[in-house]
Amino acid sequence: GGGGGGGACVNVHHNFCADIEWHGADGGAPDWSRSSRFVAFTLKDTARSEFLYVAFNARWEPADVRVPRADSCVWLRVADTALPPPHDFVPYNPPPAALTASGTYHMPDHSTVILCAAM
C-alpha cells in the first residue's frame, strides 16, 4: 500500500524502515540538558534514498542550523512554521530549502522546519 504520489517528497508506505540520527543546532550531537531549547533529527531510508530532516527551535532567539548532507540530494522545504500561509506548509512539489553555501538554514525563534530529500 503506498502513499504520496502527485509529486510528494517522501512516500510513506507500510514497511518504511528508517535510521534516525539526532542533531544539535551545530550539526553535532544534541544537547539533552534541561536548559536546551533546540533539537533536530534526520530520518534516513537508505534503501529508497529518502531523507527527512526535522528541527525544533524553542529558543527565544533565532538559530542558524547546520543541516546534514543528504548524499547527492537537494533539501526541499516541506514546512517552516515561521513563514506565512500558504508558504508555511508545502507538501507537494516543495521549493528548495534556502541553505547558505556552508549548509545552514536560518530558523527564527519558536519555529519548526521539515526538509526532505529524495533521489
C-alpha positions, 0 to 999 in steps of 0.5 A: 500500500503506498502513499504520496504520489502527485509529486510528494517528497517522501512516500510513506508506505507500510514497511518504511524502515528508517535510521534516525540520527539526532542533531544539535543546532551545530550539526553535532550531537544534541544537547539533552540538558534541561536548559536546551531549547533546540533539537533536530533529527534526520530520518534516513531510508537508505534503501529508497534514498529518502531523507527527512530532516526535522528541527525544533527551535524553542529558543527565544532567539533565532538559530542558524542550523547546520543541516546534514548532507543528504548524499547527492540530494537537494533539501526541499522545504516541506514546512517552516512554521515561521513563514506565512500561509500558504508558504508555511506548509508545502507538501507537494512539489516543495521549493528548495530549502534556502541553505547558505553555501556552508549548509545552514538554514536560518530558523527564527525563534519558536519555529519548526522546519521539515526538509526532505530529500529524495533521489 
